Amino acid sequence: MTTTVPQPKTSLDPRVQAAWENYREDLRGLDGSEYERAEAEAWERLQAELFTLTDEAASEHSSIGL
């Protein structure tokens, strides 16, 4: 008998997934001070992108259209 692990019913917006993948890619293979410097910049880009996506989603779902 084969068993399977149930998959979560929720999924991330593909744009959010892409933002996180870009963040991870920006840091791949780095270490030490090079990682520290790149991580701070990558984190700021990620946060800005996620904020933009959240703001877009809120605008799309706004019932008053502001």
C-alpha positions in Angstrom: 0.0 0.0 0.0 1.3 3.4 -1.0 0.9 6.4 1.4 1.2 10.0 0.5 1.8 13.1 2.5 -1.0 15.6 2.2 0.0 18.8 0.5 -1.0 22.1 2.0 -4.1 23.6 0.4 -2.7 27.1 0.3 -0.2 28.2 -2.2 1.8 31.4 -2.4 1.3 33.9 -5.2 3.8 33.0 -7.9 5.1 36.6 -7.7 5.9 36.1 -4.0 7.5 32.8 -4.7 9.7 34.4 -7.4 10.7 37.3 -5.0 11.9 34.7 -2.5 13.7 32.7 -5.1 15.5 35.9 -6.3 16.5 36.6 -2.7 17.9 33.2 -2.2 19.7 33.3 -5.6 21.3 36.6 -4.7 22.9 35.0 -1.7 23.8 31.6 -3.2 27.5 30.8 -2.9 28.4 33.8 -0.7 29.9 33.7 2.7 31.5 35.9 5.3 31.5 39.7 4.8 30.5 39.3 1.2 27.3 37.4 2.4 26.6 40.0 5.0 26.8 42.9 2.6 24.8 41.1 -0.1 22.2 39.9 2.4 21.3 43.4 3.6 20.8 44.6 0.1 18.9 41.5 -1.0 16.6 41.8 2.1 15.8 45.4 1.3 14.9 44.5 -2.3 12.8 41.6 -1.1 10.9 43.7 1.4 10.3 46.4 -1.2 9.0 43.8 -3.7 6.8 42.1 -1.1 5.4 45.5 0.0 4.6 46.4 -3.6 2.9 43.0 -4.2 0.9 43.4 -0.9 -0.1 46.9 -1.9 -1.2 45.8 -5.3 -3.3 43.0 -3.8 -4.9 45.4 -1.4 -5.8 47.7 -4.3 -7.2 44.9 -6.3 -9.5 43.8 -3.4 -10.5 47.3 -2.2 -14.2 47.7 -2.1 -14.0 51.5 -2.2 -11.6 51.7 -5.1 -9.2 54.1 -3.5 
